[in-house]
């Protein structure tokens, strides 16, 4: 069991570094936006480009992980991404930033390699916790919010990708030395073809979990990128303070994912997902309310009232949202570990792809909404609607257990002690 914990530790460390690199545009995008004179939609596209490639590559990397093993795939990915990260520091035009972001975004696909890799070292009863610990590597988003602003303030934004490129190479060496061969890869057994691996995608449960994860991980990723500039614009704070406040969201959402995995092991994926969706619904309802001023005509004349969240009310609500998304990310993968143990790589890849696409599309849509409506909290309004979709989906498929294949409807009470199948 000692080897399993060592693999889990070094894999989580590698994912922390990858995620910090993946999220760098959330900080360096602010000075780049001023340098290039970008509007909100263009800024959203800039921050989202690494997320696009990271999402697109999750499915093939999940397939390759099932065929070649997570150790080889993760090590190659770390080394291959160091060069485009370094070259980003020489970009001067908008299209160059977009291209560099698209290439270096491959580090975000490390999740699809690491999750099935670490899961195969643990028995089924502990996989929810193990995948939750590895998923806590998303706390690299918070690490980026501490490191990148300091580097920007002292050396300029160009120093950030250079430091991160060196960190990727060092991490690759540490990972290779301390990790172990993937127990899921048998050199004597012929690997199934891609067509055979992809047949699992016919299962409707896969697409249901894609919707859950597009909210949980997609929302987390997008907010980690979006919140520094949100604090700068909405509350007029400096970039360093904005990054620190944004870390109040991304740090718990990363670090507490392991606790979400443990809760999923204890109470089941269904019960955990059901309740965290309601917590997110309440938090987003309050976060969505825009800064509002009203004039009430009284007998003494007009009286002006202001309604809205000040900074010290906003941050705790954002923290609660981060915790709920963290638990939801872990519970979604608890579903996968139980329902698809023999196809975990490809299913992880497609569900991770859905989550990554959510993280790619949301900043672009938020930027367009901000340019159109001029209301920053419209970002939370959109997430509020997506949570409604998830609640409706989980109610009909897991609480009432309606069979949408058209055969029959089942009305049985939920069983929170086990995840729904």
C-alpha positions in Angstrom: 0.0 0.0 0.0 3.0 2.3 0.5 3.6 2.3 -3.3 0.0 3.4 -3.9 0.3 6.3 -1.5 3.7 7.4 -3.1 2.1 7.3 -6.6 -0.9 9.2 -5.3 1.3 11.9 -3.8 3.7 12.4 -6.7 0.8 12.3 -9.2 -1.1 14.9 -7.2 2.0 17.1 -7.1 2.3 16.9 -10.8 -1.3 17.8 -11.3 -1.0 20.8 -9.0 1.9 22.1 -11.2 -0.1 21.4 -14.4 -3.2 23.2 -13.1 -1.2 26.2 -12.1 0.2 26.5 -15.6 -3.2 25.9 -17.1 -4.7 28.8 -15.1 -1.9 31.3 -15.6 -3.9 33.5 -18.0 -6.3 34.3 -15.2 -3.5 36.6 -13.8 -1.2 37.4 -16.6 -4.2 38.1 -18.8 -5.0 41.3 -16.8 -1.8 43.1 -17.8 -2.0 41.6 -21.3 -5.5 42.9 -21.7 -4.3 46.4 -20.9 -1.4 46.1 -23.2 -3.5 45.0 -26.1 -6.6 47.0 -25.3 -9.0 43.9 -25.3 -12.7 44.1 -24.6 -14.5 41.7 -22.2 -15.3 39.1 -24.9 -11.7 39.1 -26.2 -10.4 38.7 -22.7 -12.7 35.8 -22.1 -11.4 34.2 -25.3 -7.8 34.7 -24.2 -8.3 33.1 -20.8 -10.3 30.2 -22.3 -7.9 29.1 -25.1 -5.8 26.8 -22.8 -9.0 25.3 -21.5 -10.1 24.4 -25.0 -7.1 22.3 -25.9 -7.0 20.9 -22.4 -10.6 19.8 -22.8 -10.2 18.5 -26.4 -7.2 16.3 -25.5 -8.8 14.6 -22.4 -10.6 12.0 -24.4 -7.5 10.8 -26.5 -5.3 11.0 -23.4 -7.8 8.9 -21.4 -7.7 6.3 -24.2 -3.9 6.3 -24.4 -3.8 6.0 -20.6 -5.8 2.8 -20.8 -3.5 1.5 -23.5 0.0 2.8 -22.5 -0.4 3.5 -18.8 -0.7 6.8 -16.9 3.0 7.0 -15.9 4.2 7.3 -19.5 1.4 9.6 -20.7 1.8 12.0 -17.7 5.6 12.2 -18.0 5.5 12.8 -21.8 2.9 15.5 -21.3 4.9 17.4 -18.7 8.0 17.5 -20.9 6.2 18.3 -24.2 4.4 21.3 -22.7 7.5 23.1 -21.3 8.5 24.6 -24.7 5.2 26.2 -25.7 4.9 27.6 -22.1 8.4 29.2 -22.4 7.6 30.6 -25.9 4.6 32.4 -24.6 6.8 35.0 -22.9 7.8 36.2 -26.4 4.2 36.8 -27.7 3.3 40.4 -28.6 0.1 40.0 -30.8 -3.3 38.8 -29.8 -3.2 35.9 -32.3 0.1 34.8 -30.9 -1.3 34.7 -27.4 -4.3 32.6 -28.6 -2.0 30.2 -30.4 0.4 29.8 -27.5 -2.5 29.3 -25.1 -4.0 26.7 -27.4 -0.8 24.6 -27.4 0.2 24.9 -23.8 -3.3 24.1 -22.7 -2.5 20.5 -23.2 -1.3 20.5 -19.6 -5.0 20.6 -18.6 -5.5 17.1 -20.1 -3.2 15.7 -17.4 -6.3 15.1 -15.4 -7.5 12.4 -17.8 -4.1 10.6 -17.5 -3.7 10.9 -13.7 -7.2 10.0 -12.5 -7.4 6.4 -13.9 -3.7 5.9 -13.1 -4.0 6.6 -9.4 -7.4 4.8 -9.2 -5.9 1.5 -10.3 -3.6 1.5 -7.3 -6.5 1.4 -4.8 -9.4 -1.0 -4.0 -12.9 0.1 -5.1 -13.9 1.1 -1.6 -11.1 3.7 -1.5 -11.1 5.0 -5.1 -13.5 7.9 -4.3 -11.0 9.2 -1.8 -8.0 8.5 -4.0 -9.5 10.3 -7.0 -10.6 13.1 -4.7 -7.0 13.5 -3.4 -5.7 13.6 -6.9 -8.4 16.0 -8.0 -7.3 18.3 -5.2 -4.5 19.2 -7.6 -6.9 21.8 -8.9 -5.6 23.8 -5.9 -2.9 24.6 -8.4 -5.3 27.4 -9.5 -4.8 29.0 -6.0 -1.0 28.4 -6.2 -1.0 30.3 -9.5 -2.9 33.2 -7.7 -0.1 33.5 -5.1 2.9 33.0 -7.4 1.9 34.8 -10.6 0.9 38.2 -9.1 4.3 38.3 -7.3 6.2 37.5 -10.4 4.2 40.1 -12.4 4.7 42.8 -9.9 8.5 42.2 -9.6 9.6 41.1 -13.1 6.6 41.6 -15.5 4.2 39.1 -16.8 6.8 37.5 -19.2 8.6 35.9 -16.2 5.5 33.8 -15.3 5.6 31.4 -18.3 9.4 31.1 -18.0 9.3 30.1 -14.4 6.4 27.7 -15.1 8.3 26.1 -18.0 11.2 25.2 -15.7 8.7 23.9 -13.1 7.2 21.5 -15.7 10.6 20.0 -16.5 11.6 19.6 -12.8 8.2 18.1 -12.1 8.6 15.6 -15.0 11.9 14.4 -13.4 10.4 14.0 -9.9 7.3 12.3 -11.2 9.3 9.7 -13.2 11.6 8.9 -10.3 8.9 8.4 -7.7 6.0 7.0 -9.7 5.5 3.3 -10.6 4.3 1.3 -13.7 0.6 1.4 -14.2 -1.0 -1.8 -12.9 -3.8 -1.5 -15.4 -1.4 -2.1 -18.4 -0.6 -5.7 -19.2 2.0 -6.0 -21.9 1.0 -9.6 -22.6 -2.6 -8.7 -23.1 -3.6 -7.2 -26.4 -5.1 -3.7 -25.9 -8.6 -3.3 -27.2 -9.1 -1.2 -30.3 -10.3 2.4 -30.2 -13.7 1.4 -31.5 -14.1 -1.2 -28.7 -13.1 1.4 -26.1 -15.5 4.1 -27.4 -18.5 1.7 -27.3 -19.0 2.6 -23.6 -20.0 6.1 -24.8 -23.4 4.6 -25.8 -24.3 4.3 -22.2 -26.6 7.3 -21.3 -25.1 7.5 -17.8 -21.9 8.8 -19.3 -23.7 11.8 -20.8 -25.5 12.5 -17.6 -22.2 12.6 -15.7 -20.9 14.9 -18.5 -23.6 17.4 -17.6 -22.8 17.2 -13.9 -19.1 17.7 -14.6 -19.6 20.5 -17.1 -21.1 22.5 -14.2 -18.8 21.3 -11.4 -15.4 21.4 -13.0 -16.3 23.8 -15.8 -17.7 26.3 -13.4 -14.7 25.9 -11.1 -12.2 26.4 -14.0 -14.1 29.3 -15.5 -14.5 31.1 -12.2 -10.8 30.6 -11.3 -9.9 32.4 -14.5 -12.7 35.0 -14.2 -12.6 36.1 -10.6 -9.3 38.1 -10.4 -10.6 40.6 -13.1 -14.1 40.4 -11.5 -12.7 41.7 -8.2 -10.7 44.4 -10.0 -13.7 45.7 -11.9 -16.5 45.2 -9.4 -14.7 46.2 -6.2 -11.8 48.3 -7.5 -9.0 46.4 -5.7 -5.4 46.0 -6.8 -4.4 42.9 -8.8 -2.5 41.4 -5.9 -5.5 41.7 -3.6 -7.9 40.5 -6.3 -5.8 37.3 -6.7 -5.8 36.8 -3.0 -9.6 37.1 -2.8 -10.0 34.8 -5.8 -7.9 32.2 -3.9 -10.7 32.1 -1.3 -12.7 30.4 -4.1 -10.1 28.3 -5.8 -8.1 27.1 -2.8 -11.0 25.3 -1.0 -12.4 24.1 -4.2 -9.1 22.3 -4.8 -8.0 21.3 -1.3 -11.4 20.1 -0.2 -12.0 17.8 -3.2 -10.4 15.0 -1.2 -13.0 15.5 1.5 -15.7 15.3 -1.2 -14.2 12.0 -2.3 -14.3 10.7 1.3 -17.9 11.8 1.7 -18.8 10.1 -1.5 -17.3 6.9 -0.3 -19.2 7.2 3.0 -22.7 8.4 1.8 -22.6 7.6 -1.9 -22.2 9.7 -5.0 -26.0 10.4 -5.4 -26.5 11.8 -1.9 -23.4 14.0 -2.1 -24.2 15.3 -5.5 -27.8 16.0 -4.6 -27.0 18.1 -1.6 -24.1 20.1 -3.0 -26.2 21.1 -6.0 -28.7 22.7 -3.5 -25.9 24.5 -1.7 -24.6 25.8 -5.0 -28.2 26.9 -6.0 -28.6 29.0 -2.9 -25.1 30.6 -3.1 -25.6 31.4 -6.8 -29.0 32.9 -6.2 -27.4 35.4 -3.8 -24.3 36.0 -5.9 -26.5 36.7 -9.0 -28.2 39.8 -7.5 -26.6 42.9 -9.1 -25.7 46.0 -7.3 -29.0 47.9 -7.3 -30.1 51.4 -6.2 -33.8 52.2 -5.6 -35.6 55.5 -5.0 -38.7 55.3 -2.8 -40.9 58.4 -2.8 -41.9 59.1 0.8 -43.9 61.9 2.3 -40.5 63.6 3.1 -39.3 63.3 -0.4 -37.2 60.7 -2.3 -35.3 58.2 -0.2 -32.5 56.3 -1.9 -31.7 52.7 -1.0 -28.8 50.4 -2.2 -29.1 46.6 -2.4 -26.1 44.5 -3.2 -23.3 42.4 -1.8 -20.3 44.2 -0.4 -16.9 42.6 -0.6 -17.1 40.9 2.8 -20.4 39.4 2.0 -19.4 38.3 -1.5 -16.3 36.4 -0.5 -17.9 34.0 2.0 -20.6 33.2 -0.5 -17.9 32.6 -3.2 -16.2 30.3 -0.6 -19.4 28.3 -0.1 -19.8 27.9 -3.9 -16.2 26.7 -4.2 -16.7 24.1 -1.5 -19.9 22.8 -3.1 -18.2 22.6 -6.6 -15.2 20.7 -5.0 -17.5 18.1 -3.4 -19.5 17.8 -6.7 -16.3 17.2 -8.7 -15.3 14.4 -6.4 -18.8 12.8 -6.3 -19.1 12.8 -10.1 -15.9 10.7 -10.3 -17.1 8.5 -7.6 -20.0 7.7 -10.0 -17.5 6.9 -12.7 -15.3 4.7 -10.5 -18.2 2.5 -9.5 -20.1 2.4 -12.8 -17.2 2.1 -15.3 -14.2 0.4 -13.5 -13.1 -1.4 -16.7 -13.3 1.7 -19.0 -12.2 4.4 -16.5 -9.7 6.0 -18.9 -12.0 6.6 -21.8 -15.0 7.6 -19.6 -12.7 9.9 -17.6 -11.6 11.4 -20.8 -15.1 12.1 -22.2 -16.4 13.4 -18.9 -13.3 15.5 -18.4 -13.7 16.8 -21.9 -17.2 17.9 -21.0 -15.9 19.7 -17.9 -13.1 21.3 -19.9 -15.5 22.5 -22.6 -17.6 24.1 -19.9 -14.6 25.9 -18.6 -13.8 27.0 -22.1 -17.2 28.3 -23.1 -18.2 30.0 -19.9 -15.6 32.8 -19.9 -16.4 33.6 -23.5 -20.2 33.7 -22.8 -19.6 35.7 -19.7 -17.5 38.2 -21.6 -20.2 38.5 -24.3 -22.9 39.0 -21.6 -20.9 41.6 -19.9 -20.4 43.5 -23.1 -24.1 43.2 -23.9 -25.7 43.8 -20.5 -23.0 45.6 -18.6 -23.8 43.6 -15.4 -20.9 41.6 -14.0 -23.1 39.3 -11.9 -24.6 38.0 -15.1 -21.9 35.3 -14.9 -23.5 33.9 -11.7 -27.0 34.2 -13.3 -25.9 31.9 -16.0 -24.4 29.4 -13.6 -27.7 29.5 -11.6 -29.6 28.4 -14.6 -27.1 25.5 -15.2 -27.6 24.3 -11.6 -31.3 24.2 -12.2 -30.7 21.9 -15.2 -28.6 19.6 -13.1 -31.1 19.5 -10.3 -33.9 18.6 -12.7 -31.8 15.9 -14.3 -30.7 14.2 -11.0 -34.3 14.4 -9.7 -35.8 12.6 -12.6 -33.0 10.0 -13.2 -32.0 9.3 -9.6 -34.7 10.5 -7.1 -37.8 9.4 -9.1 -35.7 7.1 -11.3 -37.5 7.8 -14.5 -36.3 5.5 -17.4 -35.9 7.9 -20.4 -35.3 5.0 -22.8 -39.0 4.7 -23.0 -39.5 1.3 -21.5 -41.0 2.1 -18.2 -40.9 4.5 -15.2 -39.7 3.4 -11.9 -40.7 5.2 -8.7 -38.5 4.0 -5.9 -37.0 6.0 -3.0 -33.4 7.0 -3.3 -30.7 5.0 -1.6 -28.2 7.5 -0.4 -25.9 4.9 1.1 -24.9 3.8 -2.4 -24.3 5.8 -5.5 -27.0 5.5 -8.2 -26.6 3.2 -11.1 
